[in-house]
Amino acid sequence: MLDLLPNLLVAGFYMAVAFDFWSNGKAKSPADHAPWHHVAIAIGLLLHGVLLSKSLFTGGLNLGLTNALSAIFWLTVLIYWIADLKREMHSLQAFVLPPAAVFVVLQKLLPETHMVPYADQPAFMWHLVIALLAYSLFTFAALHALLMTVAERSLHRKPTLIRLPEFPPLIPMEKLLFRIITLGFILLTLTLISGIVFSEQLFHQALKLNHKNVFTIISWVVFAALLIGRRQYGWRGKTAIRWTLSGFGILLLAYIGSKFVLEVVLGR
């Protein structure tokens, strides 16, 4: 039980900020609660990073399912924290922080061992880092798209299951969404390219068309179509949100789906 305390502490920092937002958001202005929120999230990120480093780099590179999810949400919270330094994005913490708190605890409660081969190969490590950053950016984009859905329904006084105390303006939210998607798309493109380079170096063949790579390529096509649609036809609002969530869902099948099947279902 004592081993779980650091993970619970990190989850506590994340949930304290989320709970304060949910309970007091209407009574406080952004200037009132933002400073200590930034500090609490920063402490949580620091502790979370230490726990991740110990869990990931023990006897090699252990990228089991819960470690991978914890790492992705650590990066997602970090992206949110950096983005929120210049923008008032307090509503997004209601979406970002709770799952991060859950996965940092599951990282300890449900440890999965999946030692990654080729961790000593620089090409593979670059590929892995770029891929995790891309997945984290698209996770951020998907959560941001969900927030935009709730904000839009609230603006039009439509019924919604989630009622948040405050929302950033929709137009800045949409601009930020496409900036994140553009950066994520660039990193996803680099992920595919670095995967090809890594495959060529080690196996002397191009990228294998397995389950993971096929879904990654389909996701790449979806996000490419979204960015083209935005530029050529001015896609926005519900159309942009649907394409964002569709692309993220396919990407989720590519990475998390394949890891779940291999590690949990098949026990490999």
Contacts in CASP RR format, 6 or more apart in sequence:
PFRMAT RR
TARGET T0000
AUTHOR 0000-0000-0000
METHOD contacts of the structure
MODEL  1
MLDLLPNLLVAGFYMAVAFDFWSNGKAKSPADHAPWHHVAIAIGLLLHGV
LLSKSLFTGGLNLGLTNALSAIFWLTVLIYWIADLKREMHSLQAFVLPPA
AVFVVLQKLLPETHMVPYADQPAFMWHLVIALLAYSLFTFAALHALLMTV
AERSLHRKPTLIRLPEFPPLIPMEKLLFRIITLGFILLTLTLISGIVFSE
QLFHQALKLNHKNVFTIISWVVFAALLIGRRQYGWRGKTAIRWTLSGFGI
LLLAYIGSKFVLEVVLGR
3 108 0 8 1.000
4 105 0 8 1.000
4 108 0 8 1.000
4 109 0 8 1.000
6 47 0 8 1.000
6 51 0 8 1.000
7 51 0 8 1.000
7 104 0 8 1.000
7 105 0 8 1.000
7 107 0 8 1.000
7 108 0 8 1.000
8 105 0 8 1.000
9 47 0 8 1.000
10 44 0 8 1.000
10 47 0 8 1.000
10 48 0 8 1.000
10 51 0 8 1.000
10 101 0 8 1.000
10 104 0 8 1.000
11 101 0 8 1.000
11 102 0 8 1.000
11 104 0 8 1.000
11 105 0 8 1.000
12 101 0 8 1.000
13 40 0 8 1.000
13 41 0 8 1.000
13 43 0 8 1.000
13 44 0 8 1.000
13 47 0 8 1.000
14 41 0 8 1.000
14 44 0 8 1.000
14 77 0 8 1.000
14 97 0 8 1.000
14 98 0 8 1.000
14 100 0 8 1.000
14 101 0 8 1.000
14 104 0 8 1.000
15 97 0 8 1.000
15 98 0 8 1.000
15 101 0 8 1.000
16 40 0 8 1.000
17 37 0 8 1.000
17 40 0 8 1.000
17 41 0 8 1.000
17 93 0 8 1.000
17 97 0 8 1.000
18 93 0 8 1.000
18 94 0 8 1.000
18 97 0 8 1.000
18 98 0 8 1.000
18 101 0 8 1.000
20 33 0 8 1.000
20 37 0 8 1.000
21 33 0 8 1.000
21 37 0 8 1.000
21 90 0 8 1.000
21 91 0 8 1.000
21 93 0 8 1.000
21 94 0 8 1.000
21 165 0 8 1.000
22 94 0 8 1.000
22 164 0 8 1.000
22 165 0 8 1.000
24 33 0 8 1.000
24 165 0 8 1.000
25 33 0 8 1.000
25 90 0 8 1.000
25 165 0 8 1.000
25 166 0 8 1.000
26 165 0 8 1.000
26 166 0 8 1.000
30 88 0 8 1.000
30 90 0 8 1.000
30 166 0 8 1.000
33 90 0 8 1.000
34 84 0 8 1.000
34 88 0 8 1.000
34 90 0 8 1.000
37 90 0 8 1.000
37 93 0 8 1.000
38 81 0 8 1.000
38 84 0 8 1.000
38 85 0 8 1.000
41 77 0 8 1.000
41 81 0 8 1.000
41 93 0 8 1.000
41 97 0 8 1.000
42 81 0 8 1.000
45 74 0 8 1.000
45 77 0 8 1.000
45 78 0 8 1.000
45 81 0 8 1.000
48 70 0 8 1.000
48 74 0 8 1.000
48 77 0 8 1.000
48 100 0 8 1.000
48 104 0 8 1.000
49 74 0 8 1.000
51 104 0 8 1.000
51 107 0 8 1.000
51 108 0 8 1.000
52 67 0 8 1.000
52 70 0 8 1.000
52 71 0 8 1.000
52 74 0 8 1.000
52 107 0 8 1.000
55 62 0 8 1.000
55 67 0 8 1.000
55 70 0 8 1.000
55 107 0 8 1.000
55 108 0 8 1.000
55 111 0 8 1.000
56 62 0 8 1.000
56 63 0 8 1.000
56 67 0 8 1.000
56 71 0 8 1.000
59 115 0 8 1.000
60 115 0 8 1.000
60 116 0 8 1.000
60 119 0 8 1.000
61 115 0 8 1.000
61 116 0 8 1.000
61 119 0 8 1.000
62 113 0 8 1.000
62 114 0 8 1.000
62 115 0 8 1.000
62 116 0 8 1.000
63 71 0 8 1.000
63 114 0 8 1.000
63 116 0 8 1.000
63 128 0 8 1.000
64 112 0 8 1.000
64 113 0 8 1.000
64 114 0 8 1.000
64 259 0 8 1.000
64 263 0 8 1.000
65 112 0 8 1.000
65 114 0 8 1.000
65 256 0 8 1.000
65 259 0 8 1.000
65 260 0 8 1.000
65 263 0 8 1.000
65 264 0 8 1.000
66 103 0 8 1.000
66 106 0 8 1.000
66 107 0 8 1.000
66 110 0 8 1.000
66 111 0 8 1.000
66 112 0 8 1.000
67 107 0 8 1.000
67 111 0 8 1.000
67 112 0 8 1.000
67 114 0 8 1.000
68 132 0 8 1.000
68 255 0 8 1.000
68 256 0 8 1.000
68 259 0 8 1.000
69 103 0 8 1.000
69 106 0 8 1.000
69 107 0 8 1.000
69 256 0 8 1.000
70 103 0 8 1.000
70 104 0 8 1.000
70 106 0 8 1.000
70 107 0 8 1.000
71 132 0 8 1.000
72 132 0 8 1.000
72 135 0 8 1.000
72 136 0 8 1.000
72 139 0 8 1.000
73 96 0 8 1.000
73 99 0 8 1.000
73 100 0 8 1.000
73 103 0 8 1.000
73 104 0 8 1.000
73 136 0 8 1.000
73 139 0 8 1.000
74 100 0 8 1.000
74 104 0 8 1.000
75 132 0 8 1.000
75 133 0 8 1.000
75 136 0 8 1.000
76 96 0 8 1.000
76 100 0 8 1.000
76 136 0 8 1.000
76 139 0 8 1.000
76 140 0 8 1.000
76 143 0 8 1.000
77 96 0 8 1.000
77 97 0 8 1.000
77 100 0 8 1.000
78 136 0 8 1.000
79 136 0 8 1.000
79 137 0 8 1.000
79 140 0 8 1.000
79 180 0 8 1.000
80 89 0 8 1.000
80 92 0 8 1.000
80 93 0 8 1.000
80 96 0 8 1.000
80 140 0 8 1.000
83 89 0 8 1.000
83 176 0 8 1.000
84 90 0 8 1.000
84 92 0 8 1.000
84 93 0 8 1.000
87 168 0 8 1.000
87 172 0 8 1.000
87 176 0 8 1.000
88 168 0 8 1.000
89 168 0 8 1.000
89 176 0 8 1.000
90 166 0 8 1.000
90 168 0 8 1.000
91 147 0 8 1.000
91 151 0 8 1.000
91 164 0 8 1.000
91 165 0 8 1.000
91 166 0 8 1.000
91 167 0 8 1.000
91 168 0 8 1.000
92 143 0 8 1.000
92 144 0 8 1.000
92 147 0 8 1.000
94 147 0 8 1.000
94 162 0 8 1.000
94 164 0 8 1.000
95 143 0 8 1.000
95 144 0 8 1.000
95 146 0 8 1.000
95 147 0 8 1.000
96 140 0 8 1.000
96 143 0 8 1.000
112 263 0 8 1.000
112 264 0 8 1.000
114 259 0 8 1.000
114 263 0 8 1.000
116 128 0 8 1.000
118 124 0 8 1.000
118 198 0 8 1.000
118 202 0 8 1.000
119 125 0 8 1.000
121 198 0 8 1.000
121 201 0 8 1.000
121 202 0 8 1.000
123 194 0 8 1.000
123 197 0 8 1.000
123 198 0 8 1.000
123 201 0 8 1.000
123 202 0 8 1.000
124 198 0 8 1.000
124 202 0 8 1.000
126 194 0 8 1.000
127 191 0 8 1.000
127 194 0 8 1.000
127 195 0 8 1.000
127 197 0 8 1.000
127 198 0 8 1.000
130 187 0 8 1.000
130 190 0 8 1.000
130 191 0 8 1.000
130 194 0 8 1.000
131 187 0 8 1.000
131 191 0 8 1.000
131 255 0 8 1.000
133 184 0 8 1.000
133 187 0 8 1.000
134 184 0 8 1.000
134 187 0 8 1.000
134 188 0 8 1.000
134 190 0 8 1.000
134 191 0 8 1.000
135 251 0 8 1.000
135 255 0 8 1.000
137 180 0 8 1.000
137 181 0 8 1.000
137 183 0 8 1.000
137 184 0 8 1.000
137 187 0 8 1.000
138 181 0 8 1.000
138 184 0 8 1.000
138 188 0 8 1.000
138 223 0 8 1.000
138 247 0 8 1.000
138 248 0 8 1.000
138 251 0 8 1.000
139 248 0 8 1.000
140 180 0 8 1.000
141 177 0 8 1.000
141 180 0 8 1.000
141 181 0 8 1.000
141 184 0 8 1.000
141 244 0 8 1.000
141 248 0 8 1.000
142 244 0 8 1.000
142 245 0 8 1.000
142 248 0 8 1.000
142 249 0 8 1.000
144 173 0 8 1.000
144 176 0 8 1.000
144 177 0 8 1.000
144 180 0 8 1.000
145 177 0 8 1.000
145 240 0 8 1.000
145 241 0 8 1.000
145 244 0 8 1.000
145 245 0 8 1.000
145 248 0 8 1.000
146 245 0 8 1.000
147 164 0 8 1.000
147 167 0 8 1.000
147 173 0 8 1.000
148 170 0 8 1.000
148 173 0 8 1.000
148 174 0 8 1.000
148 177 0 8 1.000
148 237 0 8 1.000
148 241 0 8 1.000
149 241 0 8 1.000
150 160 0 8 1.000
150 162 0 8 1.000
150 164 0 8 1.000
150 167 0 8 1.000
151 164 0 8 1.000
151 167 0 8 1.000
151 168 0 8 1.000
151 170 0 8 1.000
151 173 0 8 1.000
152 170 0 8 1.000
152 237 0 8 1.000
152 238 0 8 1.000
153 159 0 8 1.000
153 160 0 8 1.000
154 160 0 8 1.000
154 163 0 8 1.000
154 164 0 8 1.000
154 167 0 8 1.000
155 167 0 8 1.000
155 170 0 8 1.000
167 173 0 8 1.000
174 236 0 8 1.000
174 237 0 8 1.000
174 240 0 8 1.000
177 240 0 8 1.000
177 244 0 8 1.000
178 227 0 8 1.000
178 230 0 8 1.000
178 240 0 8 1.000
181 223 0 8 1.000
181 226 0 8 1.000
181 227 0 8 1.000
181 244 0 8 1.000
182 227 0 8 1.000
184 223 0 8 1.000
185 220 0 8 1.000
185 223 0 8 1.000
185 224 0 8 1.000
185 227 0 8 1.000
188 216 0 8 1.000
188 219 0 8 1.000
188 220 0 8 1.000
188 223 0 8 1.000
188 251 0 8 1.000
189 220 0 8 1.000
191 216 0 8 1.000
192 207 0 8 1.000
192 216 0 8 1.000
192 217 0 8 1.000
192 220 0 8 1.000
195 207 0 8 1.000
196 206 0 8 1.000
196 207 0 8 1.000
199 205 0 8 1.000
199 206 0 8 1.000
199 207 0 8 1.000
199 208 0 8 1.000
200 206 0 8 1.000
207 213 0 8 1.000
211 254 0 8 1.000
211 258 0 8 1.000
212 254 0 8 1.000
212 255 0 8 1.000
212 258 0 8 1.000
213 254 0 8 1.000
214 254 0 8 1.000
215 250 0 8 1.000
215 251 0 8 1.000
215 253 0 8 1.000
215 254 0 8 1.000
215 258 0 8 1.000
216 251 0 8 1.000
216 254 0 8 1.000
216 255 0 8 1.000
218 250 0 8 1.000
218 254 0 8 1.000
219 247 0 8 1.000
219 248 0 8 1.000
219 249 0 8 1.000
219 250 0 8 1.000
219 251 0 8 1.000
219 254 0 8 1.000
222 243 0 8 1.000
222 246 0 8 1.000
222 247 0 8 1.000
222 250 0 8 1.000
223 243 0 8 1.000
223 247 0 8 1.000
225 243 0 8 1.000
226 235 0 8 1.000
226 240 0 8 1.000
226 243 0 8 1.000
226 244 0 8 1.000
226 247 0 8 1.000
229 235 0 8 1.000
230 236 0 8 1.000
230 240 0 8 1.000
235 243 0 8 1.000
262 268 0 8 1.000
END
